[in-house]
Amino acid sequence: MIELPEAKSLSEQLLKKFYGKTITYVVANHSPHKLAWFWGDPNGYGELLCGKKITGSNAVAGHVEMHAEDCCISFEGGVTLRYLEAGESEPSRHQLYIRFDDGTALVGAIQMYGGLYAYVEGQNDNYYYIMAKEKPSPLTDEFDEMYYNDMFANSKKTLSAKAFLTTEQRIPGLGNGVLQDILFNAHIHPRLKLEAFDNQQKKDLFYSIKHVLNEMLVGGGRDVEKDIFGNQGKYKTKMSTLTKGKQCPVCGDTIMCEAFLGGKIYYCPTCQPYVKG
């Protein structure tokens, strides 16, 4: 899934590879997928985008945006983006294919679910997108300890650590993927409720959010995700599907995996102890 660090890395790659190029051909919804989301009718993407030049690219929380003059192409969720060289064959399955005037192309394909949107700039009134633009990113100085403390104080104390970080758009772009190492680094169990936090845990979680996300960004994303060239991110996840059942890198205990709040949680039972309240 595209989360904060991957969105930033992908947007930089798109800018480097496609800036100044003109879109010449577009196919959307080539391989229908019930959990592929589009803006309006995907059959109209070609008419909307062809002839437009790429003028920029940026990340908005977990959204990757590529700007084509007066239009925006946006990706979110489980969209895998791939860069194709001129002459490289179009894959048999995809949900969005964009070719440019030099023959290079960008392909978007869905893993599980995701959005591939194309629209005129300013038309996106999606609630989650608006929240992502309005709230400060934890990758910026604006997301400081005072902002975090207010967010903590205004949250229900019966929330688990996972729910606090990943629900209600408190921190747009911070999802279940990056959550795992943030909590491990802070020695906090995903199920631990806010009411059970002591002052040190509260402070540790703030600094872990800032530190771990920055490490992921510097690494170009996590090793469970890939960039537009098909390369894994260089940040080595400590708690993820790649490490479950293995030894904790700190204490050597076995890394656990459980279902919780509609997704998986990965944790070390020794480094992240949990006592039910």
N, C-alpha and C positions, 0 to 999 in steps of 0.2 A: 504494500500500500504506500502511496505517496504521502509522506508526512513532512514536517517542517524542514529537516535537513536535506531530504531528497528533492523537495520542490525547489529549494534554492540552487542546488547543484544542477538539476535538470534545466532550470531556466537559464543558467549561465552557459551550458552547453548548447542549448538551442540558439541563443544569441550569437555565439561564436560561429556556429555552422550555417545559420540561415539568414543572418542580418543582411539586408540589401537585396536578397533574392526575390524573384517574382513568382507567385503561384500560377501554374499553368494547367493543373489537372487535380480534381478532387473527387474521391469516392467515399461516401459515408454509409455505414450500415451494410457493408458488403457481406458480412457474416452475421446475420441477426442474432442478437443475444438479449435475453429477456431482462438482464440487469445492466444493459448498456443504456446510458441516459444521454439524450441529445437535447439541443435547444431548438424547439419547434420541429419542423420537418427536415430530417437529415438529407433528404433528396434535394433540398434547396441549398446545401452547403457549397456546391460547385458554382452556382450562379452568384452567390454571395461573395466568394473568396477569389475566384479566378481573375487574374489581372492585377491583384493587389500585391504590393511589395511589403516584405517583412520590415517593420520599423522599430521593433524592440521586443524584449522578453523580460519577464520578472516573476517573482513568486509572491503570492498572497496567502500566508499560512500554508495550508496543504494544497493550494491551487497553483498550477503552473500556467502562466499566461504567455501567449505569443501574439504580438500585435501586428496586424496587417492593415496599415493605413487607418481607415475608420472602423475597422473590425477587430474583434478579439477572438482568439482560439484558446480555449481553456481546458485543462485536464485535471481530473481529481480522482481520488480513490484508487482502485486497482487497475489503473491504466498503465500498460507497459509501452514505453516509447522507444522506437528504434530508428536510427539513421541509416539510410541506404545510399551507397555511392551510385554515381551515374552508371547505368547499365546493369545494376544489380536487380535481380528478379523480384517482382512484387510477391510477397508471401501469399499463400493460398487463403489464409484466414486473417481477417482484420476488421476493425470497426471504423477506422478512418485511415485514408491514404492520401497524402498530399505530395504532389510532385512539383518541382521548381524548374525555372528556366535553364539551369545548368545540368538538368537530368538527375540531380540528387532528390531524395524523397524522405519524408517522415511518415512512419507508420505507427498507429495507435491500436493496441489490442487489449481486450479486457481479461483480467484475471479476477474471478468472482464477481465484482461489480465495479462500476466507475462511470464518470461523466466525461464526454467528449463534446464540448460545446463550441458553437460558432455563432456569433451574434454581432450586431452593431454596437460599438462602444457605448456604454451607459445604459444598455437595456437590461443588464443582469440585476434583477431585484430579488434574487434568492436570499432567504434569511441568513443562511450559513455563510454565504459569500459576503453579505453586508457586515455581519459580525466580524468576519475575518479581517475586513478592511478597517473597521472602527477600533478594534482592540489592539493594544501593543503586542508585538511579537516578543517572546522571551529571548530572542536573539539580539534584541536591542536594549539600549540603556533605559528606555522608557519603562520597560518591565523591571522595576527595581523592587527592593525589599518592602518599601512602603506600599506599592501597588499590590504586591503579593499578600502582605498582611491584611489589607482591606478585603481582598478576594477571599482569604481564609476566614476572616471574621464574619463575612456575609454569607458563608456557606453553612448548610445544615451540618451539625456536628455528628449526625448519625450516618453521614456519607462515609464510604470506604475511601482509602487513599486512591484507588483506581477511579472511582466515580468522581472524586474531587478533581482529578486532573483531566479526565477525558469526556465528561458529560456537560450538558448545558452551555457549550461553547465558551467555557471559562477561559480556556487557552486554545484558540483555534489552531489547528494543525498539529497539536500534540495528541496522538492517538495511542491505541493499544500497543503498537509496535515499539515506539521510542520509550513508552512508559516503563517497560520492564527494567531497563538498565538504570533509569533515573531512580526508581525505587530501590534497586539493589545497591546502588552507590550510596544512597541515604540510609541503608540498613532498615528499610521499612517494608513490612509485608503488604501486598496489594489489598488484603482484606481489612487491614487495620483501620478502625474508624477514627475520624478526626477528634472525637471526644477523648480518645485514648492517647493522643499525641502529647508529649511534654514539650517544653519550650525549645529544647535542643533539637528534637526531631523536626519540629516545625521549621526551625532555621536551617537544618541540614537539608530538608527537602527543597527549600528555595535555592540554595547554592548548588544542589545536585541538578536541578532543572537547568540552570545557567551553564554549568560545567559540562554536563553530558551532552546537551544539545550542541554546544560549541565544538566538542570533540567529534561528534557525528558530522557536523558541517565541514570541519577541516578535513575529515576523511572522505568527503564527497558522498556521504550517505552510508547506510549500514550494509553489512555483508549479506543480508537477506534480501536486498534489493539490487537492481541493476540500472546502469545509466543508459544513454541512448546508443552506446556502442556495444551493449551486452555485457559490460564489465561489472562485477560486483563492487559495491562500495568498499572502501578500505577500512572503515570502522568495524572492528571485530566485536560483534555482540557477545555479551557475557550471559545474558538470559534471553534465549530465543529458541525457535524450533531447531536451530543448529546445535544447541548445547544441552537440550533436555536429556536427562538420564546420564549426563556426564558429570565429572567432578567440578565442584565450585572452584574457581581460580584463586579464591582467598583461603577457604578452610578445608576444601577437599570433600565436603559432604555432597550428596547426590542432588543435582538440580531437578526440581519437581515441576510438573506441568499439570494444571487443572483447568476445568471450565469454570468461568466466573463472569457474570454480567455480560453474557452474550459473546464471549470470546475466551481466549486462552490467557492464563497467567503463568509465568515462569518465575521461580524464586528458589532461594537457598533456605532451607528450614533452620539452619544454624545462624547464618548472617542476618536473616530476616525473620526473627521469631514472631509467632502470632499467638496471643492469648485472647480467647473470646471474652468480650465484656459482659 
